Amino acid sequence: MEQTSDYLPRSTRYYHITKRLQPWFFNAALLLICIMMLLPVFGTLITSTKRQEDVQKNPPVLLPCDTPQHSFDITACRFVLEGYNRIIDSKPDPKSLLGIDLTGRMVSIYLPNTLLYAVAASLLVTMLAGMSGYAFSRFRFRGRHTLQVAILAITGIPLLTNLIALYQIGVFLRKAMPGYEERIYLIIVYVGFFLPFSIWIVKAFFDTIPVELEEASFIDGCSPVQALFLIVAPLATPGLASAFLLSFVGVWNEFIAGYLLVSRNELKTAMFGLYDFIGQFVIGYQVLAAACIIIALPVVILFLFTRRVFFRAMVEGALKG
């Protein structure tokens, strides 16, 4: 006779109840963590759509939907794009493609500079990390482990520690070389800072690719270089993509090196532009919030389109063999 749940022992019923409730508690905890992490982003987004008088209101209100009679009235909401208009500073221009010209320094100078630095540095980091990671993963040479430990130790040195020496080198190059380009120097600094950690990421991913695949390609007539580019590189694309994304986000969010190593304001990054807005609009928090949203938006869009590749690299790179 089949035993019903009413006659199960107490320990067994407790186990079944715990097993059913455990996913709910786990999901509730994750949901709570996500909400806590998104609250600052939501607050910044709401602030960027407020008017100046709503931002300065005391006591402050989360949503600009209050009236003298009611604390919240959805028909009285006053969402505006004043902050974004001051950031973009669009002006009519019949010669432009869309009929308007974006003259704001954030969108015309700082963001294009940051995009140039992030893309160039990330591509170089990905290429160099791919070659170095492949060499560490496939070849056994003298001093291999010592070199790996040294690279790992370099990742523990913060960029701020080397900034004084890097600044002095930049000043020397600016005086000694008439054609010195600050942008190239800054990209090299970014590559040197993000390369060591990327080498370890890519090496861990190369370790998951069986060597037998390359050996089989040698039998079919492939050279080692052909096996690398035709067999190994396509399989290592998620690992290389994760190194590119991490380097891109790191360069995009970096401030102090772009501030000290570049002397001309027209070559500085978006983080400097954000700092510049803090100086220009001391109480214009809606402008500052709008600038934060505009700076964060490209990175968010990038991760939305590449999240599958990134998470696949994180999972597969953690497994060896």
C-alpha positions as CSV (number, residue, x, y, z in Angstrom):
1,M,0.0,0.0,0.0
2,E,1.4,3.4,-1.0
3,Q,2.2,5.7,1.9
4,T,0.6,9.1,1.7
5,S,2.2,12.4,2.8
6,D,0.0,12.4,6.0
7,Y,1.8,9.4,7.3
8,L,5.4,10.4,6.4
9,P,7.8,10.7,9.3
10,R,8.4,14.2,10.6
11,S,12.0,14.3,9.4
12,T,10.9,13.3,5.9
13,R,8.1,15.9,5.8
14,Y,10.6,18.5,7.0
15,Y,13.0,17.5,4.2
16,H,10.3,17.8,1.5
17,I,9.1,21.2,2.8
18,T,12.7,22.5,3.0
19,K,13.4,21.2,-0.5
20,R,10.3,23.0,-1.9
21,L,10.9,26.3,0.0
22,Q,14.7,26.5,-0.7
23,P,14.4,27.7,-4.3
24,W,11.9,30.4,-3.2
25,F,14.2,31.7,-0.5
26,F,17.2,31.6,-2.8
27,N,15.3,33.5,-5.6
28,A,14.0,35.9,-3.0
29,A,17.5,36.6,-1.8
30,L,18.8,37.1,-5.4
31,L,15.8,39.4,-6.1
32,L,16.5,41.5,-3.0
33,I,20.2,41.8,-3.9
34,C,19.3,42.9,-7.5
35,I,16.8,45.5,-6.1
36,M,19.4,46.9,-3.7
37,M,22.0,47.2,-6.6
38,L,19.5,48.8,-8.9
39,L,18.2,51.3,-6.5
40,P,21.1,53.8,-7.0
41,V,20.7,53.4,-10.8
42,F,17.0,54.1,-10.5
43,G,17.6,57.1,-8.3
44,T,20.1,58.5,-10.8
45,L,17.7,58.0,-13.7
46,I,14.8,59.7,-11.9
47,T,17.1,62.6,-10.9
48,S,18.2,63.1,-14.5
49,T,14.5,63.7,-15.5
50,K,13.7,66.2,-12.8
51,R,13.5,70.0,-13.0
52,Q,16.0,72.2,-11.1
53,E,13.4,73.2,-8.5
54,D,12.3,69.6,-8.0
55,V,15.9,68.6,-7.4
56,Q,16.4,71.3,-4.8
57,K,13.0,70.7,-3.0
58,N,13.2,70.2,0.7
59,P,12.2,67.7,2.0
60,P,13.3,65.8,-1.1
61,V,10.8,63.7,-3.1
62,L,11.6,60.6,-5.1
63,L,9.1,61.2,-7.9
64,P,8.3,64.8,-9.1
65,C,4.5,64.0,-8.9
66,D,3.5,66.0,-5.7
67,T,1.0,68.8,-5.5
68,P,0.2,71.3,-2.7
69,Q,-2.8,69.1,-1.9
70,H,-1.4,65.6,-2.4
71,S,2.0,64.0,-1.9
72,F,1.6,61.9,-5.1
73,D,-0.6,62.6,-8.1
74,I,0.2,60.8,-11.3
75,T,-1.5,63.5,-13.4
76,A,0.9,66.1,-12.0
77,C,4.2,64.3,-12.8
78,R,6.8,66.7,-14.2
79,F,9.4,64.6,-16.0
80,V,11.6,66.7,-18.2
81,L,14.8,66.3,-20.2
82,E,16.5,69.5,-19.1
83,G,19.6,67.7,-17.9
84,Y,20.1,65.8,-21.1
85,N,19.5,68.9,-23.2
86,R,22.3,70.7,-21.3
87,I,24.6,67.7,-21.9
88,I,23.9,67.3,-25.6
89,D,23.4,71.0,-26.3
90,S,21.8,70.3,-29.8
91,K,21.6,73.2,-32.3
92,P,20.0,73.3,-35.7
93,D,22.4,72.6,-38.6
94,P,21.0,72.2,-42.1
95,K,24.3,70.6,-43.3
96,S,24.2,67.8,-40.8
97,L,22.6,64.4,-41.5
98,L,19.8,64.7,-39.0
99,G,19.4,68.5,-39.2
100,I,20.9,69.1,-35.8
101,D,24.5,69.4,-34.5
102,L,25.4,68.0,-31.0
103,T,27.8,70.7,-29.6
104,G,28.0,69.4,-26.0
105,R,31.6,68.6,-25.1
106,M,30.5,65.3,-23.5
107,V,29.1,63.9,-26.7
108,S,31.3,65.7,-29.2
109,I,34.7,65.3,-27.4
110,Y,34.9,63.2,-24.3
111,L,32.8,60.2,-25.3
112,P,34.5,59.8,-28.7
113,N,37.9,60.0,-27.0
114,T,36.9,57.4,-24.5
115,L,35.5,55.1,-27.2
116,L,38.8,55.4,-29.1
117,Y,40.9,54.6,-26.0
118,A,38.7,51.7,-24.9
119,V,38.5,50.0,-28.3
120,A,42.2,50.5,-29.2
121,A,43.4,49.3,-25.8
122,S,41.0,46.4,-25.6
123,L,41.9,45.1,-29.1
124,L,45.6,45.3,-28.2
125,V,45.1,43.6,-24.9
126,T,43.0,40.8,-26.5
127,M,45.6,40.2,-29.2
128,L,48.6,40.1,-26.8
129,A,46.7,38.2,-24.1
130,G,45.7,35.6,-26.7
131,M,49.2,35.0,-27.9
132,S,50.7,35.0,-24.4
133,G,47.9,32.8,-23.0
134,Y,48.3,30.3,-25.8
135,A,52.1,30.1,-25.2
136,F,51.6,29.5,-21.4
137,S,49.0,26.9,-22.0
138,R,50.6,24.9,-24.8
139,F,54.4,25.3,-24.4
140,R,56.7,24.1,-21.6
141,F,59.8,26.3,-21.3
142,R,62.3,27.2,-18.7
143,G,61.0,29.9,-16.3
144,R,57.4,29.4,-17.3
145,H,56.0,29.1,-13.8
146,T,58.1,32.0,-12.5
147,L,56.9,34.2,-15.3
148,Q,53.3,33.3,-14.6
149,V,53.7,34.1,-10.9
150,A,55.4,37.4,-11.8
151,I,52.5,38.3,-14.1
152,L,50.0,37.5,-11.4
153,A,52.0,39.6,-8.9
154,I,51.8,42.6,-11.3
155,T,48.0,42.4,-11.3
156,G,48.1,43.2,-7.5
157,I,49.9,46.5,-8.1
158,P,47.4,49.3,-8.4
159,L,47.7,51.8,-11.3
160,L,47.8,54.7,-8.8
161,T,51.2,53.4,-7.5
162,N,52.8,53.8,-10.9
163,L,51.2,57.1,-11.8
164,I,54.0,59.4,-10.6
165,A,56.6,57.5,-12.7
166,L,54.2,57.3,-15.7
167,Y,53.5,61.1,-15.4
168,Q,57.3,61.8,-15.4
169,I,57.8,59.6,-18.4
170,G,55.0,61.5,-20.2
171,V,56.5,64.9,-19.4
172,F,59.9,63.7,-20.6
173,L,58.5,62.3,-23.9
174,R,56.5,65.5,-24.4
175,K,59.7,67.5,-24.2
176,A,62.0,65.1,-26.0
177,M,59.8,64.1,-28.9
178,P,58.3,66.9,-31.1
179,G,55.7,64.6,-32.6
180,Y,54.7,63.0,-29.2
181,E,51.1,61.8,-29.2
182,E,49.5,61.7,-25.8
183,R,46.7,59.4,-27.0
184,I,49.1,56.7,-28.0
185,Y,50.9,56.9,-24.7
186,L,47.7,56.7,-22.8
187,I,46.6,53.6,-24.8
188,I,50.0,51.9,-24.0
189,V,49.5,52.6,-20.3
190,Y,46.0,51.1,-20.4
191,V,47.4,48.0,-22.3
192,G,50.1,47.5,-19.7
193,F,47.7,47.8,-16.8
194,F,44.9,45.4,-18.1
195,L,47.1,42.9,-20.0
196,P,48.4,40.8,-17.0
197,F,44.9,39.9,-15.7
198,S,43.7,39.2,-19.2
199,I,46.6,36.8,-19.8
200,W,45.4,34.6,-16.9
201,I,41.8,34.7,-18.1
202,V,42.7,33.6,-21.7
203,K,45.2,31.0,-20.5
204,A,42.5,29.4,-18.3
205,F,40.2,29.2,-21.3
206,F,43.0,27.7,-23.5
207,D,43.5,25.1,-20.9
208,T,40.0,23.8,-21.5
209,I,40.6,23.2,-25.2
210,P,41.9,19.7,-25.8
211,V,45.4,19.5,-27.3
212,E,44.2,16.5,-29.3
213,L,42.3,18.8,-31.6
214,E,45.5,20.5,-32.7
215,E,47.3,17.1,-33.0
216,A,44.5,15.9,-35.3
217,S,44.8,19.0,-37.4
218,F,48.6,18.4,-37.8
219,I,47.7,15.0,-39.2
220,D,45.4,16.6,-41.7
221,G,48.3,18.9,-42.9
222,C,47.8,22.1,-40.8
223,S,50.8,24.0,-39.6
224,P,50.9,25.1,-36.0
225,V,50.0,28.7,-37.1
226,Q,47.1,27.4,-39.2
227,A,45.9,25.2,-36.3
228,L,46.0,28.2,-34.0
229,F,43.9,30.4,-36.2
230,L,41.6,27.8,-37.7
231,I,41.0,25.5,-34.8
232,V,42.0,27.0,-31.5
233,A,41.1,30.6,-32.0
234,P,37.4,30.0,-32.9
235,L,37.0,27.8,-29.9
236,A,38.6,30.4,-27.7
237,T,36.4,33.2,-28.9
238,P,34.3,33.4,-25.7
239,G,37.5,33.7,-23.6
240,L,39.0,36.4,-25.9
241,A,35.6,38.2,-25.8
242,S,35.6,38.2,-22.0
243,A,39.1,39.7,-22.0
244,F,38.0,42.4,-24.4
245,L,34.9,43.2,-22.4
246,L,36.7,43.5,-19.1
247,S,39.4,45.6,-20.6
248,F,36.8,47.8,-22.4
249,V,34.8,48.4,-19.2
250,G,38.0,49.1,-17.2
251,V,39.3,51.7,-19.7
252,W,35.8,53.2,-20.0
253,N,35.5,53.7,-16.3
254,E,39.1,54.8,-15.6
255,F,39.6,58.4,-14.5
256,I,42.9,59.2,-12.8
257,A,45.3,58.1,-15.7
258,G,43.3,59.9,-18.3
259,Y,43.3,63.0,-16.1
260,L,47.0,63.1,-15.3
261,L,48.7,61.7,-18.4
262,V,46.8,63.9,-20.9
263,S,47.4,67.6,-20.8
264,R,45.0,68.9,-23.4
265,N,41.3,68.9,-22.5
266,E,40.2,68.0,-26.0
267,L,41.9,64.6,-25.6
268,K,40.6,63.7,-22.2
269,T,38.0,61.0,-21.4
270,A,34.4,61.0,-20.4
271,M,35.2,60.6,-16.7
272,F,37.1,63.9,-16.9
273,G,34.0,65.4,-18.6
274,L,31.9,64.2,-15.6
275,Y,34.4,65.8,-13.2
276,D,34.2,69.0,-15.3
277,F,30.4,69.0,-15.0
278,I,30.8,68.8,-11.2
279,G,32.8,72.0,-11.3
280,Q,30.4,73.8,-13.7
281,F,27.1,72.8,-12.2
282,V,27.6,72.7,-8.4
283,I,23.9,72.3,-7.7
284,G,22.7,71.0,-11.1
285,Y,22.4,67.5,-10.0
286,Q,20.0,66.7,-12.8
287,V,22.8,67.6,-15.3
288,L,25.3,65.4,-13.4
289,A,22.8,62.5,-13.2
290,A,22.1,62.8,-17.0
291,A,25.9,62.8,-17.7
292,C,26.2,59.6,-15.6
293,I,23.4,57.9,-17.5
294,I,24.9,58.9,-20.9
295,I,28.3,57.5,-19.9
296,A,26.9,54.3,-18.5
297,L,24.6,53.6,-21.4
298,P,27.2,52.3,-24.0
299,V,28.6,49.8,-21.5
300,V,25.1,48.6,-20.6
301,I,24.2,48.1,-24.3
302,L,27.5,46.3,-24.9
303,F,26.8,43.8,-22.1
304,L,23.3,43.3,-23.2
305,F,24.4,42.2,-26.7
306,T,27.4,40.1,-25.5
307,R,26.1,38.7,-22.2
308,R,25.8,35.1,-23.5
309,V,29.4,35.0,-24.7
310,F,30.7,36.6,-21.5
311,F,28.9,34.2,-19.2
312,R,29.8,31.2,-21.3
313,A,33.5,32.3,-21.0
314,M,33.2,32.6,-17.3
315,V,31.6,29.2,-16.9
316,E,33.8,27.3,-19.4
317,G,37.0,29.1,-18.3
318,A,36.4,27.8,-14.7
319,L,36.4,24.2,-15.9
320,K,39.7,22.6,-16.9
321,G,39.7,19.5,-19.1
